[in-house]
Amino acid sequence: MAGAGSACLTSMVGFGSLMVAHHRGVFSVGLLVFLGTGAVLVAAVGVLPALLGGPERQGGNPADHETTIGAARKDAGTGPQKEGDP
């Protein structure tokens, strides 16, 4: 995570320096890319690890949890069904 964080922060500093310009277009590009890179940083450091971490990372036994997409589709009644399923 240190690599993603430092890459995002250096990009934010570089594009944030465009906000010093007096030209409205250059200022707005700097602001938008600065905010977008900040959002990517939050997603890469906060959201993505939470999505990728399964029950085994939370100290539970993965066999105790149904985390497969197929099980969720079967419960929702969508997706391909096996022959003979009601």
DRENLUM-139053 format. One record per residue (C-alpha): residue number from 0; residue in three letters; x, y, z. Coordinates in Angstrom, 3 decimals. Example, Ala and Ser with C-alpha at 12.3 -4.5 7.8 and 13.67 -1.06 7.14 Angstrom:
2
NODE  seti  sevex        px        py        pz
NODE     0    ala    12.300    -4.500     7.800
NODE     1    ser    13.670    -1.060     7.140
This chain:
86
NODE  seti  sevex        px        py        pz
NODE     0    met     0.000     0.000     0.000
NODE     1    ala     2.929     2.312     0.477
NODE     2    gly     3.593     2.371    -3.269
NODE     3    ala     0.018     3.257    -4.168
NODE     4    gly    -0.124     5.918    -1.476
NODE     5    ser     3.122     7.592    -2.473
NODE     6    ala     2.226     7.478    -6.175
NODE     7    cys    -1.151     9.098    -5.541
NODE     8    leu     0.283    11.717    -3.210
NODE     9    thr     3.034    12.758    -5.621
NODE    10    ser     0.495    12.984    -8.447
NODE    11    met    -1.757    15.090    -6.234
NODE    12    val     1.103    17.460    -5.462
NODE    13    gly     2.067    17.731    -9.132
NODE    14    phe    -1.435    18.323   -10.442
NODE    15    gly    -2.325    20.448    -7.430
NODE    16    ser     0.436    22.844    -8.405
NODE    17    leu    -1.599    23.645   -11.529
NODE    18    met    -4.148    25.318    -9.264
NODE    19    val    -1.710    28.196    -8.770
NODE    20    ala    -2.211    29.249   -12.406
NODE    21    his    -4.329    32.300   -13.181
NODE    22    his    -5.828    30.659   -16.262
NODE    23    arg    -9.252    29.197   -15.437
NODE    24    gly    -8.815    26.143   -17.676
NODE    25    val    -5.477    25.139   -16.191
NODE    26    phe    -6.802    25.758   -12.680
NODE    27    ser    -9.887    23.603   -13.255
NODE    28    val    -7.882    20.741   -14.770
NODE    29    gly    -5.539    20.830   -11.781
NODE    30    leu    -8.468    20.839    -9.353
NODE    31    leu   -10.324    17.992   -11.055
NODE    32    val    -7.288    15.746   -11.363
NODE    33    phe    -6.292    16.566    -7.781
NODE    34    leu    -9.728    15.544    -6.488
NODE    35    gly    -9.891    12.492    -8.750
NODE    36    thr    -6.510    11.251    -7.621
NODE    37    gly    -7.575    11.761    -4.009
NODE    38    ala   -10.658     9.636    -4.659
NODE    39    val    -8.470     6.928    -6.196
NODE    40    leu    -6.242     7.037    -3.116
NODE    41    val    -9.221     6.557    -0.806
NODE    42    ala   -10.516     3.703    -2.974
NODE    43    ala    -7.129     1.968    -3.215
NODE    44    val    -6.284     2.205     0.471
NODE    45    gly    -9.712     1.939     2.088
NODE    46    val   -12.364     0.408    -0.121
NODE    47    leu   -10.459    -2.127    -2.222
NODE    48    pro    -8.826    -4.013     0.673
NODE    49    ala   -12.209    -4.262     2.380
NODE    50    leu   -13.752    -5.709    -0.766
NODE    51    leu   -10.944    -8.171    -1.394
NODE    52    gly   -10.622    -9.319     2.206
NODE    53    gly   -12.764   -12.371     2.818
NODE    54    pro   -13.709   -14.040     6.075
NODE    55    glu   -10.247   -15.600     6.349
NODE    56    arg    -8.772   -12.129     6.796
NODE    57    gln   -11.287   -11.340     9.517
NODE    58    gly   -10.301   -14.344    11.603
NODE    59    gly   -13.187   -16.582    10.599
NODE    60    asn   -13.209   -19.960     8.939
NODE    61    pro   -13.947   -19.579     5.201
NODE    62    ala   -15.848   -22.877     5.226
NODE    63    asp   -18.407   -21.361     7.618
NODE    64    his   -19.356   -18.599     5.172
NODE    65    glu   -21.114   -18.804     1.819
NODE    66    thr   -19.363   -16.142    -0.183
NODE    67    thr   -19.669   -17.539    -3.686
NODE    68    ile   -21.528   -15.706    -6.395
NODE    69    gly   -23.326   -18.887    -7.325
NODE    70    ala   -24.831   -19.227    -3.857
NODE    71    ala   -26.015   -15.627    -3.955
NODE    72    arg   -27.581   -16.126    -7.386
NODE    73    lys   -29.323   -19.282    -6.252
NODE    74    asp   -30.777   -17.489    -3.239
NODE    75    ala   -31.935   -14.592    -5.411
NODE    76    gly   -33.490   -16.935    -7.969
NODE    77    thr   -31.372   -15.628   -10.837
NODE    78    gly   -28.667   -17.174   -12.892
NODE    79    pro   -28.411   -20.669   -14.295
NODE    80    gln   -30.185   -23.362   -12.344
NODE    81    lys   -29.335   -27.068   -12.320
NODE    82    glu   -31.753   -29.496   -13.861
NODE    83    gly   -34.210   -30.778   -11.313
NODE    84    asp   -33.993   -27.646    -9.112
NODE    85    pro   -37.429   -26.356    -8.171
